[in-house]
Amino acid sequence: MTALRVSALLTLIGLAFMVWSMIEPTPLPVMLAMSVGQAFGTLAFAIYLYVVVSALRRDYRRVRPQDPS
């Protein structure tokens, strides 16, 4: 649950950089949105993907029939 909160927070920070670059299209906000904002968004997506894959693996292990041998 903590990882999802971190992912959501990083997503909002990345979106803030993107919105800032749209409101004030000068070189500094655009460069920050393209580098820092993208890094935050990519990291947020990676954390989210990790949480989803680990939940799927946990559910698969729980449902999978056990080998009798």
C-alpha positions as CSV (number, residue, x, y, z in Angstrom):
1,M,0.0,0.0,0.0
2,T,2.9,2.4,0.8
3,A,4.4,1.8,-2.7
4,L,1.1,2.8,-4.3
5,R,1.0,6.0,-2.3
6,V,4.6,6.8,-3.3
7,S,3.7,6.0,-6.9
8,A,0.6,8.3,-6.8
9,L,2.7,11.1,-5.2
10,L,5.4,10.8,-7.9
11,T,2.8,10.9,-10.6
12,L,1.3,14.1,-9.2
13,I,4.7,15.7,-9.0
14,G,5.4,14.7,-12.6
15,L,2.1,16.1,-13.7
16,A,2.8,19.3,-11.8
17,F,5.9,19.8,-13.9
18,M,4.0,19.1,-17.1
19,V,1.2,21.5,-16.2
20,W,3.8,24.2,-15.3
21,S,5.4,23.8,-18.7
22,M,2.1,24.2,-20.4
23,I,1.1,27.3,-18.4
24,E,4.5,29.0,-18.7
25,P,6.1,27.7,-22.0
26,T,9.6,29.2,-21.4
27,P,12.7,27.1,-21.8
28,L,13.3,26.3,-18.1
29,P,9.8,24.8,-17.3
30,V,9.8,22.9,-20.6
31,M,13.2,21.4,-19.9
32,L,12.3,20.5,-16.4
33,A,9.1,18.9,-17.5
34,M,10.9,16.9,-20.2
35,S,13.6,15.7,-17.8
36,V,12.6,15.8,-14.2
37,G,8.8,15.4,-14.9
38,Q,9.5,12.4,-17.1
39,A,11.8,10.8,-14.6
40,F,9.2,11.1,-11.9
41,G,6.5,9.7,-14.2
42,T,8.7,6.8,-15.3
43,L,9.6,6.0,-11.7
44,A,6.0,6.1,-10.6
45,F,5.0,3.8,-13.5
46,A,7.8,1.4,-12.6
47,I,6.7,1.2,-8.9
48,Y,3.0,0.7,-10.0
49,L,4.0,-2.0,-12.4
50,Y,6.1,-3.7,-9.7
51,V,3.0,-3.7,-7.3
52,V,0.7,-5.1,-10.0
53,V,3.1,-7.9,-11.0
54,S,3.8,-8.9,-7.4
55,A,0.1,-9.0,-6.7
56,L,-0.5,-11.2,-9.7
57,R,2.3,-13.5,-8.8
58,R,1.0,-13.8,-5.2
59,D,-2.5,-14.6,-6.4
60,Y,-1.1,-17.1,-8.9
61,R,0.8,-18.9,-6.2
62,R,-2.3,-19.0,-4.0
63,V,-4.6,-20.4,-6.7
64,R,-2.1,-22.8,-8.4
65,P,-2.7,-26.4,-7.6
66,Q,0.1,-28.0,-5.5
67,D,2.2,-30.8,-7.0
68,P,1.7,-34.0,-4.9
69,S,5.2,-35.3,-5.5
